[in-house]
Amino acid sequence: MKVKSGYLHFTFVNFVKIIDMKNFLLIVILSLVIFSCGTGNTSISSSPSDGTTKNDTVRIANDSLEYEIIIVEPGFQSWLISQPPRGFYGQAKLEGNNRQFVAEYNSRVLQPNLYSRNLYGEQINYDPTIDYGYEVNYLLYNYFVYFQDKYNQRFIGGRN
């Protein structure tokens, strides 16, 4: 079988040109991918428009009592702003509610067949004989209210 010379002319020079073209295209594509990734130096607005806050982590620590509370919950900070201010509730009321909420929460942690492990992962160590102070009780109380509202949970004695 004869092949017409003008129809199929494939030589080593053409093969090298094809490989070089493939390498060139590969380099161009890789360059575009790397360039499009950028360095991540974009600035983030300090007041997001989607209703979430920039920092949704609340940390309260007291080294003398050796306790720490860290609340990492998207939206909690912006929600907290809309709640009654500090001083609205007395510390005794907050402590009483927190005792009930912690007992209910810990009870649900121990019942993974009834309550989701995603919501009730670990027990909360809240000792009612320790005076954690107003700030800790205020934030803990409000977190439980937020938790109930956001995840449609109802605790005994909860604000519904």
Secondary structure, 3 states (H helix, E strand, C coil): CCCCCCCCCCCHHHHHHHHHHHHHHHHHHHHHHHHHHCCCCCCCCCCCCCCCCCCCEEEEEECCCCEEEEEECCCHHHHHHCCCCCCCCCHHHHHHHHHHHHHHHHHHHCCCCCCCCCCCCCCCCCCCCCCCCHHHHHHHHHHHHHHHHHHCCCCCCCCC
